[in-house]
Amino acid sequence: MLLLGVGYASCTSFHLAEYRIPAPLVRVGRPGPDGWEVVTEVSITADRFDELGHDFERDRPVVRGTVGAAEARLFPVADAVAYAERWLAVHRPREEEFPHPPA
């Protein structure tokens, strides 16, 4: 993974870890073919990815440098996903609810 001019909040590899855990699960409302429906799905959010990235960089080898004026970080995707799976399991709640009632 090459992060070029962006921080860990933009590290989409961490989203793969969210799906692999898969937690927390959330119930969300959305329009469906027969009207409003409520479904359960994996909560996807980059809210704590900067904190996760900080810990990842502290614990795992990350090559840092610059490309032009951009700060760059380079690391194996497999390492990032495996680390994020363990980190998210500890630092995120198992279940959340984000109600989206029909309008």
N, C-alpha and C positions, 0 to 999 in steps of 0.2 A: 504494500500500500504506500502510495506517495501522497502525502498531504503537502500541497504546494500553495503557500500563501493563505492557508486556512488553518484553523485550530481543530481540536478533537471534536468539537460540536458538529463538524461536517464529516466526521468519519463514519460513512455509511456501513462499514464492516461491523460496527457495533450493533446495527439493527439486525444483522443475521443472528447474533447472539440472543437478541430478544425473542426471535422466533424459535430458536433452539431450546430455550429454557422450558416452556413458553409461559412466561409470567411477567407481570401480572396480567390476568385476564380482566377484561372490562365488558360491561354490557352497554351497548350503544344502540340508539334508535336511528333508523334510516328509512327512507322511502323504499318500498318493495313493490313487486308486481301487483300485489293485491292490497296496497295501502301501506300504512306505517307498520314496520316490523322491528323487533328488538332482537339483536344477535349478540353472541359472545365472541370476542376476538382478542388477539394479543394486543396489549397496550404498546404502541410505538411512540416513543418520545426521545428526543435528544437532550432533554432537560439537564441530565447529570453527566453528559458525555465529556464535558471539560474536566470534571472531577475524576471520572473514570480514566481519561487520557493522562492526567497528571500521575495517577497511581500506576498506570501501565508503564509510563516512561520512567518512573522511579524504580520499578521492579524488573523491567525487561529491556533488552538492548534496542535502542532507537538511534538511527544515524540522523544527526541534525546537520544542517548546512544552509546555504542560500543558493538560489537560482535567480540570477538577476538581482532584483531588490526583494524577492519573496523569500520568506523563511520556509524551509522544507524539512519534512520529517519522513524517514523511510524505514519501514519495518514489514515483516512477513504478515500477511493477512491471517494465516492460520493461528499465529501467536496471539494476534489482537482479538480474534473471535473467541479462542479458548480462554484467554484472560477475562474478557468481558462476560462470558458465561458465568464464571466463578464470581466475579465482582458484582454483577447485577443480582445474582441469587442472594447475596448478603446485603446489598445496599438498597434494594427496592422492596416494597411490600409485595406480598404474594397476590393480593386481590385489591382491586380498586373499582369504584363505580363512578362512571361519568354519565349521569342520566341526560338524555336528550329527548325530552317529551315531545310528542307531536304538537305541531302548531295549531 
